[in-house]
Amino acid sequence: MSPTNDLHSSSSVQPLISPSSKNSLNITLGVPMPTPGMPGAPKFKGKWVSDFLDLLKQHADSARVAHTLLPGYVLRYCHPKVQVVIGASPFLSGDDWVATRVFLDDLYGSNDTVLLNSPDRLHQWCYKHGESGNITSRKDVDKYYQDFTALSSDLTPNKMLANDVHLCFYRGIPTSLHAQIKKRIPAANHKTSSPPSTMALLKLLRAEFDEEDLDAKTSNVGVNLDSDSDSSSSDSEEDINKVVLTKKKKKPSNRVTFEKTVPAAPIAEPVDLNPVD
């Protein structure tokens, strides 16, 4: 057989798997929809509805589930509180995925709104944190810095002057720490017109709670300093006994006492014992 005939014969060979078999094979190899509650499974609690719907659609595509069947999957991946709200919706029993998505976006979309930073919001938060906040460790310092950064980002220079942001950071420090922090601030920065920078204040705060500092306060770990509990208890009992048995010294009296004297017996004249003539 000539090479031309071989090429012609090989090109006319029919595939072993029919198109319908390919589809069946793809469906068989598809990843199943995740079990509700399992790690990685969609979970909707009332917030971030767009993320939930996107993830649900992604799992459906991986499992080769038709979008017309997706509305029926929504409820099983929702928190019980959400199920109470949307459980009777006709959208979830229908086959219109687009309409179901619009319904859920309209119902819960406002929960995903992120408040924009503003000077008033930063001032209010710093005032409350200064009055009722608590910083007792390096971890608390970093948490305060993180929260402050989230509220003050994008405010300078268009919405707020840099000095005002620095002043807010100082005023957000709990008032109980102001004395310790202020004594470390240069005198030139003691005015509201020229407060220390946020980073300078952060450095002072971290130094105040430096666990490697010689004067760092350590928490009570319940260490017993007595080497022998029996001996210590006996010693304490002896100390108590000493206190109980010790008598108070009497104060010297100022009264003058006289000793009673017994009069001596009178001396009798000697008796003459010579015989009488």
URSULJO-V717287 format. One line per field, one symbol per residue. ss: DSSP state (2 for helix, 1 for strand, 0 for the rest). phi: phi as a letter, one per 40 degrees, with the letter a starting at -180 (. if undefined). burial: # if it has 9 or more other ideal C-beta (glycine too) atoms within 8 Angstrom, else .. Layout:
# URSULJO-V717287
ss: ???
phi: ???
burial: ???
This chain:
# URSULJO-V717287
ss: 0022222222200000002222222222200000000000000100002222222222222200002220222222210222222200022220002222222222222222000000222222222222220000022222222222222200000000022222222222002222222200002220022200022222222222000000000000000000002222222222222222200000000000000000000000000000000
phi: .cdcccccccccccccbcdccccccccccccccccdgcdgccabbhbfcccccccccccccccfccccccdcccccbbcdcccccbdcccccbcbbcccccccccccbcccccccccadccccccccccccbcabbaccccccccccccccbcgcbccbacccccccccccccdccbdcccccccddcbcbccacccdccccccccccbccccccccbccbgcccccbccccccccccccccccccccccccccccbbccbcdcccccccccccccc
burial: .....#..#............#..##...#...#......####.#..##.##.###.##..#.#...###.###.###..##..#....##.#.##.###.###.###.##....#.#.###.######..#.#..#.##..##.##..##..##...#..############..##..#...#...#.....##.#.###.#######.....#..............##.............................................
